[in-house]
């Protein structure tokens, strides 16, 4: 029996975290699948950190990252590098993840080379062209270029069907980030980062904060920082830990607004196991990240979403997420409710995570094998 060749392309921290369990699942079928990996290194250090956690050494490393890179730079260097990989490997399908610029150029380059595309985490929508930017259009464009759509939930299936993608090419899988976070949570021990290891968490409720999205840079990020100051002042038993994104514009704002604030710890970006450890230890999460909206509920932690919109409405309906917006007072109010109302907190913390059960990667690989006629049975949808 012939083997099918699957090229997995990743390049940022989020897409590497979410594709790593799929890459490891692909390796379990060497008699059916020839698995090839390519890292664009859109985010050099953050991609490398994640790969080391999951024991993956990419077959190709494009090294596209440069200081102060733009979307144009990523697209240009990514397309050129991926053309060489695709022409050399001629895979049967390229797997890309989510809404990153790496995902977009991976899908576009594959289309130019007439290679099928599989889109992991397909069907997410805000229906706002520039919110988030460029992610909303990245995921839509990847969808148009894709032959296989791996939708995390039935909500995302519905989005794809409304856009007239054929049901036969859509597999509802759950989100692979749940696979990743549960695997790491079960095996990690203590904090590796020396800054984290030195923090005394005793007697404090930890608020984990992340903020980095392009649309939040400027006044929204300033308001988020002000709200963090307010929460720490309003609740003396709280502390905040904020891994600060390496984007210079994020760093300048965050350090100007929060440096020296009592009980606020600004730290460098941490490894994925340490981030999982922070989620395990925290009382709640305040974030504009997409992945944390899915990861933290898997560990029973409420999430306040620091954005005007979210492409993850399942969490809002399930009660694991609250949309706090980007105004100082709105964030302060929502955080205050969770920190002062035990019943409201319990309801969020105990709501079932709608994003997955830890088996998404298995369903994705089964879907690939089914699509290419390697197995007869179509994998059952995640419900």
C-alpha positions in Angstrom: 0.0 0.0 0.0 1.3 3.4 -0.9 1.9 6.1 1.7 0.5 9.6 1.6 2.9 12.5 2.3 1.7 15.1 4.7 3.6 18.4 5.0 2.8 20.3 8.3 3.6 24.0 8.2 3.9 26.2 11.4 5.8 29.3 12.5 4.4 31.1 15.5 3.9 30.0 19.1 0.1 29.4 18.7 0.1 27.4 15.5 3.1 25.4 16.6 1.4 24.5 19.9 -1.8 23.5 18.1 -0.1 21.5 15.3 2.5 19.7 17.4 0.0 17.1 18.7 -1.1 16.5 15.1 2.5 16.0 14.0 3.1 13.6 16.8 -0.1 11.7 15.9 0.9 11.5 12.3 4.2 9.8 13.4 2.1 6.9 14.8 1.2 5.8 11.2 4.6 5.3 9.4 3.1 2.5 7.3 0.5 4.9 5.9 1.9 8.4 6.3 5.2 10.1 5.4 5.2 13.1 7.7 7.3 16.1 6.7 7.5 19.3 8.8 8.4 22.9 7.9 8.8 25.8 10.3 8.7 29.3 8.8 10.1 30.7 12.1 7.7 33.7 11.8 8.4 33.9 15.5 11.8 32.4 15.9 12.4 31.8 19.6 8.7 31.1 20.5 8.4 28.5 17.8 11.7 26.8 18.9 10.5 26.7 22.5 7.4 24.9 21.6 9.1 22.4 19.3 11.5 21.4 22.1 8.6 20.7 24.4 7.0 18.3 22.0 10.2 16.8 20.8 9.9 17.9 17.2 12.8 18.9 14.9 11.5 20.4 11.7 12.7 18.9 8.4 12.8 22.4 7.0 13.4 25.7 8.7 12.8 28.8 6.6 14.0 31.4 9.1 11.8 34.2 7.8 11.8 36.3 11.0 13.6 39.7 10.9 13.5 42.6 13.4 10.5 44.9 12.9 9.1 42.6 10.2 5.9 43.5 8.4 3.1 41.4 7.0 4.6 42.0 3.5 8.0 40.7 4.7 6.5 37.5 6.2 4.4 36.8 3.0 7.3 37.4 0.6 9.9 35.4 2.4 7.4 32.7 3.4 6.2 32.2 -0.2 9.7 31.9 -1.6 10.8 29.4 1.0 7.7 27.3 0.8 7.9 27.1 -3.0 11.3 25.3 -2.7 10.0 22.9 0.0 6.8 22.1 -2.0 8.6 21.6 -5.2 11.1 19.2 -3.6 8.7 17.2 -1.4 5.5 17.2 -3.6 3.2 16.3 -0.7 -0.3 15.0 -1.1 -1.6 17.6 1.4 -0.2 20.6 3.3 -1.6 21.1 6.8 -1.7 24.7 8.1 -3.3 26.0 11.3 -5.7 28.7 12.1 -5.2 32.3 11.2 -1.5 33.2 11.2 0.3 34.7 8.3 2.3 31.5 8.1 -1.0 29.6 7.6 -2.0 32.0 4.8 1.3 31.7 2.9 1.4 28.0 3.4 -2.1 27.6 1.9 -1.3 30.1 -1.0 2.0 28.5 -1.8 0.4 25.0 -1.9 -2.3 26.3 -4.2 0.3 27.7 -6.5 1.9 24.3 -6.6 -1.4 22.5 -7.0 -1.1 20.7 -3.6 -4.2 20.0 -1.5 -4.5 22.1 1.7 -5.9 20.9 5.1 -7.0 23.7 7.4 -6.7 22.8 11.1 -9.0 25.0 13.2 -11.2 25.9 10.3 -14.4 27.9 10.4 -13.7 30.5 13.1 -15.4 33.9 12.3 -16.0 37.3 13.8 -17.5 38.6 10.5 -15.5 41.8 11.0 -12.9 42.2 8.2 -10.4 44.1 10.4 -11.1 42.6 13.8 -8.9 40.8 14.5 -6.4 42.0 11.9 -5.0 40.3 9.9 -6.3 37.1 11.4 -10.0 37.3 10.3 -9.1 37.6 6.6 -6.2 35.1 7.0 -8.6 32.4 8.1 -11.1 33.2 5.5 -8.6 33.2 2.7 -7.1 29.9 4.0 -10.6 28.4 4.0 -11.1 29.4 0.3 -7.8 27.7 -0.6 -8.4 24.5 1.5 -9.6 21.1 0.4 -10.0 19.7 3.9 -11.5 21.6 6.8 -10.9 20.5 10.3 -13.5 22.4 12.3 -13.2 22.4 16.1 -16.9 22.6 16.9 -20.4 22.4 15.4 -20.5 26.2 15.5 -17.5 26.3 13.1 -19.1 23.6 10.9 -22.2 25.8 10.6 -20.0 28.8 9.5 -18.4 26.7 6.8 -21.7 25.3 5.6 -23.2 28.8 5.3 -20.2 29.7 3.1 -21.0 26.7 0.9 -18.1 24.5 1.7 -19.0 20.8 1.0 -20.0 18.9 4.1 -18.1 15.8 2.9 -14.8 17.8 3.2 -15.5 19.0 6.7 -14.5 17.0 9.8 -15.6 18.2 13.3 -12.6 17.4 15.5 -12.5 19.5 18.7 -9.5 21.8 19.1 -6.0 20.4 19.2 -5.0 23.0 21.8 -6.9 21.0 24.4 -4.8 17.9 23.4 -1.7 20.0 24.0 -2.6 21.6 27.3 -3.8 18.4 28.9 -0.7 16.5 27.8 1.6 19.2 29.2 -0.4 19.7 32.4 -0.1 16.0 33.1 3.6 15.9 32.8 5.1 19.2 33.9 6.6 19.6 37.4 7.8 23.1 38.5 8.5 26.4 36.9 11.6 26.4 34.7 11.8 30.2 34.3 13.9 31.7 37.1 11.7 34.8 37.3 8.6 32.7 37.9 10.4 30.3 40.2 11.4 33.2 42.5 7.8 34.6 42.9 6.0 34.0 46.1 2.4 33.1 45.2 1.5 32.4 48.9 -1.8 33.9 50.0 -2.5 35.7 46.7 -5.0 35.2 44.0 -3.1 35.2 40.7 -4.5 37.0 37.7 -2.7 35.9 34.5 -2.7 38.7 31.9 -1.7 38.7 28.3 -2.2 41.4 25.7 -0.5 41.7 22.3 -3.0 41.8 19.4 -2.4 44.4 16.7 -5.8 46.0 17.1 -5.2 46.5 20.8 -1.8 48.3 20.4 -2.3 52.0 21.4 -5.2 53.3 23.4 -6.8 49.8 24.0 -3.6 48.4 25.5 -3.2 51.5 27.6 -6.7 51.0 29.0 -6.0 47.3 29.7 -2.9 48.3 31.7 -4.9 50.9 33.6 -7.5 48.2 34.4 -4.8 45.9 35.7 -3.7 48.7 38.1 -7.3 49.2 39.2 -7.8 45.5 39.9 -4.7 45.3 42.0 -5.7 48.3 44.0 -9.3 47.2 44.5 -8.3 43.7 45.6 -5.2 43.7 47.8 -5.2 39.9 48.0 -4.5 39.7 44.2 -1.3 39.7 42.2 -0.8 39.8 38.4 1.7 38.1 36.2 2.0 39.4 32.7 4.3 37.7 30.1 5.2 40.7 27.9 5.1 40.0 24.1 8.4 40.9 22.3 6.7 43.4 20.0 8.5 46.6 20.8 5.3 48.7 20.7 3.7 46.3 23.2 6.8 46.3 25.5 7.1 50.1 25.5 3.4 50.6 26.5 3.3 47.8 29.1 6.5 48.8 30.9 5.6 52.5 30.9 2.2 51.8 32.4 2.9 48.9 34.7 6.6 48.9 35.7 6.9 49.3 39.4 3.3 48.6 40.2 3.0 46.7 43.4 2.2 43.0 43.0 2.4 43.2 39.2 5.1 41.0 37.7 6.1 41.8 34.2 8.1 38.8 32.8 9.7 37.7 29.5 7.6 35.3 27.4 7.7 31.9 29.0 7.9 28.4 27.7 4.7 26.5 27.0 5.0 24.3 30.1 5.5 27.4 32.3 2.4 29.0 30.7 0.4 25.9 31.4 1.7 26.1 35.0 0.6 29.7 35.3 -2.9 28.6 34.1 -3.0 25.8 36.6 -2.0 28.2 39.4 -4.0 31.3 38.5 -7.4 32.3 39.8 -8.5 33.7 36.4 -7.2 34.8 33.0 -7.5 38.2 31.3 -6.3 38.0 27.7 -6.7 39.0 24.1 -5.2 35.7 23.0 -7.3 33.2 21.0 -5.6 30.1 22.3 -6.0 30.9 26.0 -9.8 31.2 25.5 -9.7 27.5 24.8 -6.8 26.3 27.0 -7.7 27.9 30.4 -11.3 26.4 30.5 -9.7 23.0 30.0 -8.0 23.6 33.4 -11.2 25.1 35.0 -10.1 28.8 34.8 -12.5 31.6 33.9 -11.4 33.9 31.0 -12.1 37.6 30.5 -11.6 38.3 26.8 -9.9 41.7 26.3 -11.4 42.3 22.9 -14.5 43.8 21.3 -15.3 40.6 19.5 -14.4 36.9 19.7 -14.5 34.2 17.1 -15.1 31.7 19.9 -18.8 32.3 20.8 -19.1 28.7 22.1 -17.2 29.8 25.2 -19.6 32.7 25.7 -22.6 30.5 25.5 -21.0 27.7 27.7 -20.1 30.3 30.3 -16.3 29.7 30.3 -15.6 33.2 28.7 -16.8 36.8 29.3 -16.3 39.5 26.7 -14.8 42.3 28.8 -14.0 44.6 25.9 -11.1 47.1 25.9 -12.4 49.9 28.1 -10.7 50.5 31.5 -14.0 50.5 33.4 -15.5 47.6 31.5 -12.5 45.3 32.3 -12.4 46.5 35.9 -16.1 45.8 36.4 -15.9 42.3 34.9 -12.8 41.4 36.9 -14.4 42.7 40.1 -17.4 40.5 39.7 -15.3 37.4 39.5 -13.0 38.4 42.4 -15.9 39.3 44.7 -18.8 37.0 43.7 -18.1 33.4 44.6 -21.1 32.0 42.8 -20.4 33.9 39.6 -16.8 32.6 39.7 -17.9 29.0 40.4 -20.3 29.0 37.5 -17.6 30.0 35.1 -14.9 27.7 36.6 -17.2 24.7 36.5 -18.7 25.1 33.1 -17.7 22.3 30.7 -15.1 23.3 28.1 -16.8 23.3 24.7 -13.6 23.2 22.7 -12.4 19.6 23.0 -11.8 16.4 24.8 -8.1 15.7 24.1 -8.8 13.6 21.0 -8.8 16.2 18.2 -5.4 15.1 16.7 -6.6 11.5 16.4 -9.8 12.7 14.6 -7.7 14.9 12.2 -5.3 12.1 11.2 -8.3 9.7 10.8 -9.9 12.4 8.6 -6.9 12.6 6.4 -6.7 8.9 6.0 -10.4 8.8 5.2 -10.2 11.5 2.6 -7.4 9.8 0.8 -9.1 6.4 0.9 -6.7 4.8 3.3 -9.4 3.8 5.7 -13.1 3.3 5.0 -14.7 4.6 8.2 -15.2 8.4 8.5 -14.3 9.6 12.1 -17.3 10.5 14.2 -17.7 14.2 14.8 -16.7 15.8 18.1 -19.8 16.8 20.0 
